[in-house]
Amino acid sequence: MRAMLRTLFSPNPPKLSPVELRLFKQAERVLQSEDDELPSSPCISVCRMAEKTGLCEGCFRTLDEITGWGHRAPEAKRDVWRLIAQRLQARTQA
């Protein structure tokens, strides 16, 4: 797990907007946390779904991930954060 996190988060990904970079850093904090704390929502109140990707332009979640957030267990929420980090990293490689 730690090796995957190092791959995801080092070095800081280029080509991200300040908002995307903030979301990426939040994902890093959530995923590196070792306590049982309930992960915070990635929502930043920019709620627009991109037709091309099917992802929210603010938090990079799918509609299913957004609507199911409140019912997910903490580990499932961390899984969504992991997907967000991977999606943001993929943007830097495009």
Backbone as XML, in Angstrom:
<?xml version="1.0"?>
<chain id="A" units="angstrom">
  <residue number="1" name="MET">
    <atom name="N" x="0.818" y="-1.191" z="0.000"/>
    <atom name="CA" x="0.000" y="0.000" z="0.000"/>
    <atom name="C" x="0.869" y="1.265" z="0.000"/>
  </residue>
  <residue number="2" name="ARG">
    <atom name="N" x="1.862" y="1.308" z="0.864"/>
    <atom name="CA" x="2.744" y="2.480" z="0.933"/>
    <atom name="C" x="3.457" y="2.723" z="-0.400"/>
  </residue>
  <residue number="3" name="ALA">
    <atom name="N" x="3.887" y="1.637" z="-1.062"/>
    <atom name="CA" x="4.565" y="1.796" z="-2.352"/>
    <atom name="C" x="3.629" y="2.410" z="-3.382"/>
  </residue>
  <residue number="4" name="MET">
    <atom name="N" x="2.375" y="1.972" z="-3.391"/>
    <atom name="CA" x="1.417" y="2.533" z="-4.326"/>
    <atom name="C" x="1.197" y="4.017" z="-4.033"/>
  </residue>
  <residue number="5" name="LEU">
    <atom name="N" x="1.121" y="4.382" z="-2.755"/>
    <atom name="CA" x="0.926" y="5.783" z="-2.398"/>
    <atom name="C" x="2.115" y="6.623" z="-2.838"/>
  </residue>
  <residue number="6" name="ARG">
    <atom name="N" x="3.334" y="6.096" z="-2.666"/>
    <atom name="CA" x="4.515" y="6.832" z="-3.128"/>
    <atom name="C" x="4.444" y="7.049" z="-4.635"/>
  </residue>
  <residue number="7" name="THR">
    <atom name="N" x="4.004" y="6.038" z="-5.379"/>
    <atom name="CA" x="3.882" y="6.157" z="-6.829"/>
    <atom name="C" x="2.833" y="7.201" z="-7.194"/>
  </residue>
  <residue number="8" name="LEU">
    <atom name="N" x="1.725" y="7.199" z="-6.484"/>
    <atom name="CA" x="0.659" y="8.154" z="-6.772"/>
    <atom name="C" x="1.051" y="9.585" z="-6.442"/>
  </residue>
  <residue number="9" name="PHE">
    <atom name="N" x="1.763" y="9.790" z="-5.340"/>
    <atom name="CA" x="1.927" y="11.131" z="-4.813"/>
    <atom name="C" x="3.315" y="11.739" z="-4.934"/>
  </residue>
  <residue number="10" name="SER">
    <atom name="N" x="4.268" y="11.071" z="-5.524"/>
    <atom name="CA" x="5.604" y="11.636" z="-5.642"/>
    <atom name="C" x="6.075" y="11.569" z="-7.083"/>
  </residue>
  <residue number="11" name="PRO">
    <atom name="N" x="6.621" y="12.607" z="-7.621"/>
    <atom name="CA" x="6.613" y="13.976" z="-7.126"/>
    <atom name="C" x="5.258" y="14.626" z="-7.361"/>
  </residue>
  <residue number="12" name="ASN">
    <atom name="N" x="5.102" y="15.887" z="-6.974"/>
    <atom name="CA" x="3.833" y="16.563" z="-7.205"/>
    <atom name="C" x="3.518" y="16.531" z="-8.696"/>
  </residue>
  <residue number="13" name="PRO">
    <atom name="N" x="2.318" y="16.115" z="-9.028"/>
    <atom name="CA" x="1.986" y="16.003" z="-10.439"/>
    <atom name="C" x="1.910" y="17.361" z="-11.129"/>
  </residue>
  <residue number="14" name="PRO">
    <atom name="N" x="2.558" y="17.504" z="-12.274"/>
    <atom name="CA" x="2.466" y="18.749" z="-13.030"/>
    <atom name="C" x="1.134" y="18.810" z="-13.761"/>
  </residue>
  <residue number="15" name="LYS">
    <atom name="N" x="0.832" y="19.936" z="-14.338"/>
    <atom name="CA" x="-0.344" y="20.125" z="-15.185"/>
    <atom name="C" x="-1.669" y="20.098" z="-14.440"/>
  </residue>
  <residue number="16" name="LEU">
    <atom name="N" x="-1.674" y="20.209" z="-13.147"/>
    <atom name="CA" x="-2.926" y="20.277" z="-12.410"/>
    <atom name="C" x="-3.215" y="21.731" z="-12.061"/>
  </residue>
  <residue number="17" name="SER">
    <atom name="N" x="-4.480" y="22.103" z="-12.144"/>
    <atom name="CA" x="-4.881" y="23.448" z="-11.727"/>
    <atom name="C" x="-4.733" y="23.534" z="-10.212"/>
  </residue>
  <residue number="18" name="PRO">
    <atom name="N" x="-4.753" y="24.735" z="-9.644"/>
    <atom name="CA" x="-4.662" y="24.846" z="-8.187"/>
    <atom name="C" x="-5.770" y="24.075" z="-7.462"/>
  </residue>
  <residue number="19" name="VAL">
    <atom name="N" x="-6.974" y="24.080" z="-7.997"/>
    <atom name="CA" x="-8.088" y="23.347" z="-7.381"/>
    <atom name="C" x="-7.834" y="21.847" z="-7.456"/>
  </residue>
  <residue number="20" name="GLU">
    <atom name="N" x="-7.368" y="21.368" z="-8.611"/>
    <atom name="CA" x="-7.064" y="19.940" z="-8.760"/>
    <atom name="C" x="-5.922" y="19.526" z="-7.844"/>
  </residue>
  <residue number="21" name="LEU">
    <atom name="N" x="-4.913" y="20.377" z="-7.735"/>
    <atom name="CA" x="-3.778" y="20.064" z="-6.864"/>
    <atom name="C" x="-4.222" y="19.992" z="-5.404"/>
  </residue>
  <residue number="22" name="ARG">
    <atom name="N" x="-5.112" y="20.893" z="-4.996"/>
    <atom name="CA" x="-5.633" y="20.852" z="-3.626"/>
    <atom name="C" x="-6.393" y="19.549" z="-3.375"/>
  </residue>
  <residue number="23" name="LEU">
    <atom name="N" x="-7.208" y="19.128" z="-4.353"/>
    <atom name="CA" x="-7.946" y="17.876" z="-4.234"/>
    <atom name="C" x="-6.974" y="16.696" z="-4.167"/>
  </residue>
  <residue number="24" name="PHE">
    <atom name="N" x="-5.926" y="16.748" z="-4.981"/>
    <atom name="CA" x="-4.911" y="15.694" z="-4.995"/>
    <atom name="C" x="-4.213" y="15.598" z="-3.634"/>
  </residue>
  <residue number="25" name="LYS">
    <atom name="N" x="-3.884" y="16.747" z="-3.043"/>
    <atom name="CA" x="-3.234" y="16.764" z="-1.725"/>
    <atom name="C" x="-4.178" y="16.244" z="-0.649"/>
  </residue>
  <residue number="26" name="GLN">
    <atom name="N" x="-5.469" y="16.560" z="-0.782"/>
    <atom name="CA" x="-6.443" y="16.044" z="0.178"/>
    <atom name="C" x="-6.534" y="14.523" z="0.073"/>
  </residue>
  <residue number="27" name="ALA">
    <atom name="N" x="-6.504" y="14.015" z="-1.153"/>
    <atom name="CA" x="-6.505" y="12.558" z="-1.358"/>
    <atom name="C" x="-5.283" y="11.938" z="-0.695"/>
  </residue>
  <residue number="28" name="GLU">
    <atom name="N" x="-4.156" y="12.582" z="-0.838"/>
    <atom name="CA" x="-2.926" y="12.089" z="-0.215"/>
    <atom name="C" x="-3.083" y="11.987" z="1.298"/>
  </residue>
  <residue number="29" name="ARG">
    <atom name="N" x="-3.630" y="13.036" z="1.913"/>
    <atom name="CA" x="-3.819" y="13.021" z="3.375"/>
    <atom name="C" x="-4.776" y="11.911" z="3.803"/>
  </residue>
  <residue number="30" name="VAL">
    <atom name="N" x="-5.874" y="11.767" z="3.081"/>
    <atom name="CA" x="-6.864" y="10.739" z="3.424"/>
    <atom name="C" x="-6.253" y="9.346" z="3.306"/>
  </residue>
  <residue number="31" name="LEU">
    <atom name="N" x="-5.545" y="9.106" z="2.223"/>
    <atom name="CA" x="-5.018" y="7.764" z="1.970"/>
    <atom name="C" x="-3.823" y="7.412" z="2.848"/>
  </residue>
  <residue number="32" name="GLN">
    <atom name="N" x="-3.104" y="8.398" z="3.322"/>
    <atom name="CA" x="-1.968" y="8.117" z="4.189"/>
    <atom name="C" x="-2.346" y="8.069" z="5.661"/>
  </residue>
  <residue number="33" name="SER">
    <atom name="N" x="-3.573" y="8.436" z="5.964"/>
    <atom name="CA" x="-4.056" y="8.387" z="7.341"/>
    <atom name="C" x="-4.208" y="6.932" z="7.759"/>
  </residue>
  <residue number="34" name="GLU">
    <atom name="N" x="-3.698" y="6.611" z="8.929"/>
    <atom name="CA" x="-3.769" y="5.232" z="9.399"/>
    <atom name="C" x="-4.818" y="5.040" z="10.487"/>
  </residue>
  <residue number="35" name="ASP">
    <atom name="N" x="-5.552" y="6.100" z="10.813"/>
    <atom name="CA" x="-6.567" y="5.944" z="11.846"/>
    <atom name="C" x="-7.905" y="5.553" z="11.212"/>
  </residue>
  <residue number="36" name="ASP">
    <atom name="N" x="-8.862" y="5.303" z="12.044"/>
    <atom name="CA" x="-10.178" y="4.887" z="11.573"/>
    <atom name="C" x="-11.106" y="6.076" z="11.352"/>
  </residue>
  <residue number="37" name="GLU">
    <atom name="N" x="-10.530" y="7.246" z="11.254"/>
    <atom name="CA" x="-11.314" y="8.453" z="11.044"/>
    <atom name="C" x="-12.122" y="8.346" z="9.757"/>
  </residue>
  <residue number="38" name="LEU">
    <atom name="N" x="-13.335" y="8.842" z="9.804"/>
    <atom name="CA" x="-14.205" y="8.830" z="8.644"/>
    <atom name="C" x="-13.669" y="9.824" z="7.618"/>
  </residue>
  <residue number="39" name="PRO">
    <atom name="N" x="-13.323" y="9.374" z="6.423"/>
    <atom name="CA" x="-12.784" y="10.286" z="5.413"/>
    <atom name="C" x="-13.788" y="11.373" z="5.031"/>
  </residue>
  <residue number="40" name="SER">
    <atom name="N" x="-13.301" y="12.581" z="4.856"/>
    <atom name="CA" x="-14.151" y="13.694" z="4.464"/>
    <atom name="C" x="-14.596" y="13.536" z="3.010"/>
  </residue>
  <residue number="41" name="SER">
    <atom name="N" x="-15.652" y="14.227" z="2.672"/>
    <atom name="CA" x="-16.149" y="14.208" z="1.301"/>
    <atom name="C" x="-15.217" y="15.011" z="0.402"/>
  </residue>
  <residue number="42" name="PRO">
    <atom name="N" x="-14.999" y="14.555" z="-0.812"/>
    <atom name="CA" x="-14.166" y="15.301" z="-1.748"/>
    <atom name="C" x="-14.908" y="16.462" z="-2.421"/>
  </residue>
  <residue number="43" name="CYS">
    <atom name="N" x="-16.191" y="16.632" z="-2.127"/>
    <atom name="CA" x="-16.986" y="17.668" z="-2.781"/>
    <atom name="C" x="-16.417" y="19.051" z="-2.498"/>
  </residue>
  <residue number="44" name="ILE">
    <atom name="N" x="-16.281" y="19.863" z="-3.559"/>
    <atom name="CA" x="-15.836" y="21.246" z="-3.406"/>
    <atom name="C" x="-16.905" y="22.211" z="-3.930"/>
  </residue>
  <residue number="45" name="SER">
    <atom name="N" x="-18.131" y="21.727" z="-4.059"/>
    <atom name="CA" x="-19.284" y="22.525" z="-4.498"/>
    <atom name="C" x="-19.140" y="23.067" z="-5.912"/>
  </residue>
  <residue number="46" name="VAL">
    <atom name="N" x="-18.471" y="22.321" z="-6.752"/>
    <atom name="CA" x="-18.424" y="22.590" z="-8.190"/>
    <atom name="C" x="-19.061" y="21.364" z="-8.827"/>
  </residue>
  <residue number="47" name="CYS">
    <atom name="N" x="-20.366" y="21.366" z="-8.893"/>
    <atom name="CA" x="-21.113" y="20.168" z="-9.252"/>
    <atom name="C" x="-21.577" y="20.216" z="-10.703"/>
  </residue>
  <residue number="48" name="ARG">
    <atom name="N" x="-20.677" y="19.860" z="-11.593"/>
    <atom name="CA" x="-20.976" y="19.773" z="-13.030"/>
    <atom name="C" x="-20.384" y="18.467" z="-13.540"/>
  </residue>
  <residue number="49" name="MET">
    <atom name="N" x="-21.226" y="17.691" z="-14.195"/>
    <atom name="CA" x="-20.750" y="16.431" z="-14.749"/>
    <atom name="C" x="-20.227" y="16.674" z="-16.162"/>
  </residue>
  <residue number="50" name="ALA">
    <atom name="N" x="-19.023" y="16.214" z="-16.428"/>
    <atom name="CA" x="-18.426" y="16.342" z="-17.755"/>
    <atom name="C" x="-18.986" y="15.243" z="-18.648"/>
  </residue>
  <residue number="51" name="GLU">
    <atom name="N" x="-19.539" y="15.642" z="-19.778"/>
    <atom name="CA" x="-20.108" y="14.648" z="-20.695"/>
    <atom name="C" x="-19.055" y="13.663" z="-21.193"/>
  </residue>
  <residue number="52" name="LYS">
    <atom name="N" x="-17.890" y="14.173" z="-21.479"/>
    <atom name="CA" x="-16.827" y="13.344" z="-22.054"/>
    <atom name="C" x="-16.349" y="12.243" z="-21.102"/>
  </residue>
  <residue number="53" name="THR">
    <atom name="N" x="-16.224" y="12.573" z="-19.811"/>
    <atom name="CA" x="-15.663" y="11.616" z="-18.857"/>
    <atom name="C" x="-16.698" y="10.981" z="-17.941"/>
  </residue>
  <residue number="54" name="GLY">
    <atom name="N" x="-17.835" y="11.634" z="-17.755"/>
    <atom name="CA" x="-18.832" y="11.141" z="-16.801"/>
    <atom name="C" x="-18.441" y="11.418" z="-15.360"/>
  </residue>
  <residue number="55" name="LEU">
    <atom name="N" x="-17.457" y="12.294" z="-15.167"/>
    <atom name="CA" x="-16.968" y="12.635" z="-13.837"/>
    <atom name="C" x="-17.379" y="14.056" z="-13.480"/>
  </residue>
  <residue number="56" name="CYS">
    <atom name="N" x="-17.572" y="14.303" z="-12.190"/>
    <atom name="CA" x="-17.824" y="15.650" z="-11.723"/>
    <atom name="C" x="-16.560" y="16.476" z="-11.973"/>
  </residue>
  <residue number="57" name="GLU">
    <atom name="N" x="-16.743" y="17.681" z="-12.479"/>
    <atom name="CA" x="-15.588" y="18.540" z="-12.765"/>
    <atom name="C" x="-14.930" y="19.075" z="-11.495"/>
  </residue>
  <residue number="58" name="GLY">
    <atom name="N" x="-15.644" y="19.018" z="-10.368"/>
    <atom name="CA" x="-15.087" y="19.514" z="-9.112"/>
    <atom name="C" x="-14.370" y="18.462" z="-8.298"/>
  </residue>
  <residue number="59" name="CYS">
    <atom name="N" x="-14.960" y="17.270" z="-8.192"/>
    <atom name="CA" x="-14.386" y="16.260" z="-7.290"/>
    <atom name="C" x="-13.940" y="14.982" z="-8.000"/>
  </residue>
  <residue number="60" name="PHE">
    <atom name="N" x="-14.151" y="14.904" z="-9.303"/>
    <atom name="CA" x="-13.696" y="13.763" z="-10.107"/>
    <atom name="C" x="-14.310" y="12.442" z="-9.675"/>
  </residue>
  <residue number="61" name="ARG">
    <atom name="N" x="-15.573" y="12.507" z="-9.211"/>
    <atom name="CA" x="-16.309" y="11.286" z="-8.884"/>
    <atom name="C" x="-17.396" y="11.050" z="-9.915"/>
  </residue>
  <residue number="62" name="THR">
    <atom name="N" x="-17.810" y="9.791" z="-10.034"/>
    <atom name="CA" x="-18.949" y="9.436" z="-10.869"/>
    <atom name="C" x="-20.229" y="9.740" z="-10.091"/>
  </residue>
  <residue number="63" name="LEU">
    <atom name="N" x="-21.355" y="9.732" z="-10.799"/>
    <atom name="CA" x="-22.640" y="9.941" z="-10.122"/>
    <atom name="C" x="-22.880" y="8.875" z="-9.051"/>
  </residue>
  <residue number="64" name="ASP">
    <atom name="N" x="-22.555" y="7.631" z="-9.347"/>
    <atom name="CA" x="-22.728" y="6.559" z="-8.355"/>
    <atom name="C" x="-21.872" y="6.803" z="-7.109"/>
  </residue>
  <residue number="65" name="GLU">
    <atom name="N" x="-20.651" y="7.269" z="-7.317"/>
    <atom name="CA" x="-19.770" y="7.545" z="-6.176"/>
    <atom name="C" x="-20.291" y="8.722" z="-5.349"/>
  </residue>
  <residue number="66" name="ILE">
    <atom name="N" x="-20.875" y="9.700" z="-6.020"/>
    <atom name="CA" x="-21.414" y="10.871" z="-5.325"/>
    <atom name="C" x="-22.660" y="10.496" z="-4.526"/>
  </residue>
  <residue number="67" name="THR">
    <atom name="N" x="-23.613" y="9.845" z="-5.198"/>
    <atom name="CA" x="-24.880" y="9.548" z="-4.532"/>
    <atom name="C" x="-24.737" y="8.492" z="-3.444"/>
  </residue>
  <residue number="68" name="GLY">
    <atom name="N" x="-23.765" y="7.623" z="-3.549"/>
    <atom name="CA" x="-23.583" y="6.580" z="-2.548"/>
    <atom name="C" x="-22.653" y="6.953" z="-1.417"/>
  </residue>
  <residue number="69" name="TRP">
    <atom name="N" x="-22.088" y="8.160" z="-1.444"/>
    <atom name="CA" x="-21.069" y="8.551" z="-0.473"/>
    <atom name="C" x="-21.537" y="8.387" z="0.970"/>
  </residue>
  <residue number="70" name="GLY">
    <atom name="N" x="-22.721" y="8.864" z="1.293"/>
    <atom name="CA" x="-23.195" y="8.841" z="2.669"/>
    <atom name="C" x="-23.416" y="7.453" z="3.231"/>
  </residue>
  <residue number="71" name="HIS">
    <atom name="N" x="-23.548" y="6.456" z="2.359"/>
    <atom name="CA" x="-23.815" y="5.086" z="2.801"/>
    <atom name="C" x="-22.572" y="4.199" z="2.765"/>
  </residue>
  <residue number="72" name="ARG">
    <atom name="N" x="-21.461" y="4.742" z="2.347"/>
    <atom name="CA" x="-20.241" y="3.938" z="2.230"/>
    <atom name="C" x="-19.521" y="3.808" z="3.573"/>
  </residue>
  <residue number="73" name="ALA">
    <atom name="N" x="-18.908" y="2.667" z="3.751"/>
    <atom name="CA" x="-18.054" y="2.440" z="4.922"/>
    <atom name="C" x="-16.762" y="3.248" z="4.743"/>
  </residue>
  <residue number="74" name="PRO">
    <atom name="N" x="-16.046" y="3.545" z="5.833"/>
    <atom name="CA" x="-14.814" y="4.325" z="5.720"/>
    <atom name="C" x="-13.826" y="3.769" z="4.689"/>
  </residue>
  <residue number="75" name="GLU">
    <atom name="N" x="-13.632" y="2.461" z="4.645"/>
    <atom name="CA" x="-12.676" y="1.900" z="3.683"/>
    <atom name="C" x="-13.165" y="2.085" z="2.249"/>
  </residue>
  <residue number="76" name="ALA">
    <atom name="N" x="-14.461" y="1.987" z="2.029"/>
    <atom name="CA" x="-15.017" y="2.221" z="0.688"/>
    <atom name="C" x="-14.838" y="3.684" z="0.278"/>
  </residue>
  <residue number="77" name="LYS">
    <atom name="N" x="-14.920" y="4.582" z="1.251"/>
    <atom name="CA" x="-14.679" y="6.002" z="0.958"/>
    <atom name="C" x="-13.217" y="6.217" z="0.585"/>
  </residue>
  <residue number="78" name="ARG">
    <atom name="N" x="-12.320" y="5.516" z="1.278"/>
    <atom name="CA" x="-10.900" y="5.611" z="0.917"/>
    <atom name="C" x="-10.656" y="5.054" z="-0.488"/>
  </residue>
  <residue number="79" name="ASP">
    <atom name="N" x="-11.402" y="4.018" z="-0.862"/>
    <atom name="CA" x="-11.291" y="3.477" z="-2.225"/>
    <atom name="C" x="-11.675" y="4.535" z="-3.258"/>
  </residue>
  <residue number="80" name="VAL">
    <atom name="N" x="-12.714" y="5.304" z="-2.968"/>
    <atom name="CA" x="-13.121" y="6.381" z="-3.880"/>
    <atom name="C" x="-12.027" y="7.439" z="-3.941"/>
  </residue>
  <residue number="81" name="TRP">
    <atom name="N" x="-11.470" y="7.794" z="-2.789"/>
    <atom name="CA" x="-10.360" y="8.756" z="-2.787"/>
    <atom name="C" x="-9.182" y="8.241" z="-3.619"/>
  </residue>
  <residue number="82" name="ARG">
    <atom name="N" x="-8.918" y="6.947" z="-3.535"/>
    <atom name="CA" x="-7.831" y="6.345" z="-4.320"/>
    <atom name="C" x="-8.115" y="6.506" z="-5.823"/>
  </residue>
  <residue number="83" name="LEU">
    <atom name="N" x="-9.365" y="6.275" z="-6.206"/>
    <atom name="CA" x="-9.755" y="6.449" z="-7.610"/>
    <atom name="C" x="-9.598" y="7.906" z="-8.047"/>
  </residue>
  <residue number="84" name="ILE">
    <atom name="N" x="-9.972" y="8.833" z="-7.177"/>
    <atom name="CA" x="-9.822" y="10.259" z="-7.494"/>
    <atom name="C" x="-8.355" y="10.583" z="-7.741"/>
  </residue>
  <residue number="85" name="ALA">
    <atom name="N" x="-7.482" y="10.108" z="-6.868"/>
    <atom name="CA" x="-6.042" y="10.359" z="-7.030"/>
    <atom name="C" x="-5.530" y="9.769" z="-8.342"/>
  </residue>
  <residue number="86" name="GLN">
    <atom name="N" x="-5.983" y="8.571" z="-8.679"/>
    <atom name="CA" x="-5.565" y="7.936" z="-9.931"/>
    <atom name="C" x="-6.076" y="8.724" z="-11.133"/>
  </residue>
  <residue number="87" name="ARG">
    <atom name="N" x="-7.294" y="9.212" z="-11.050"/>
    <atom name="CA" x="-7.872" y="9.996" z="-12.159"/>
    <atom name="C" x="-7.108" y="11.302" z="-12.350"/>
  </residue>
  <residue number="88" name="LEU">
    <atom name="N" x="-6.772" y="11.943" z="-11.238"/>
    <atom name="CA" x="-6.004" y="13.193" z="-11.338"/>
    <atom name="C" x="-4.607" y="12.926" z="-11.885"/>
  </residue>
  <residue number="89" name="GLN">
    <atom name="N" x="-4.001" y="11.851" z="-11.437"/>
    <atom name="CA" x="-2.671" y="11.528" z="-11.953"/>
    <atom name="C" x="-2.731" y="11.229" z="-13.450"/>
  </residue>
  <residue number="90" name="ALA">
    <atom name="N" x="-3.785" y="10.552" z="-13.890"/>
    <atom name="CA" x="-3.934" y="10.248" z="-15.320"/>
    <atom name="C" x="-4.037" y="11.527" z="-16.144"/>
  </residue>
  <residue number="91" name="ARG">
    <atom name="N" x="-4.611" y="12.576" z="-15.575"/>
    <atom name="CA" x="-4.711" y="13.855" z="-16.284"/>
    <atom name="C" x="-3.341" y="14.437" z="-16.567"/>
  </residue>
  <residue number="92" name="THR">
    <atom name="N" x="-2.382" y="14.174" z="-15.674"/>
    <atom name="CA" x="-1.040" y="14.731" z="-15.859"/>
    <atom name="C" x="-0.259" y="13.973" z="-16.928"/>
  </residue>
  <residue number="93" name="GLN">
    <atom name="N" x="-0.719" y="12.782" z="-17.272"/>
    <atom name="CA" x="-0.001" y="11.969" z="-18.245"/>
    <atom name="C" x="-0.635" y="12.033" z="-19.612"/>
  </residue>
  <residue number="94" name="ALA">
    <atom name="N" x="-1.725" y="12.797" z="-19.725"/>
    <atom name="CA" x="-2.436" y="12.891" z="-21.020"/>
    <atom name="C" x="-1.759" y="13.897" z="-21.930"/>
  </residue>
</chain>
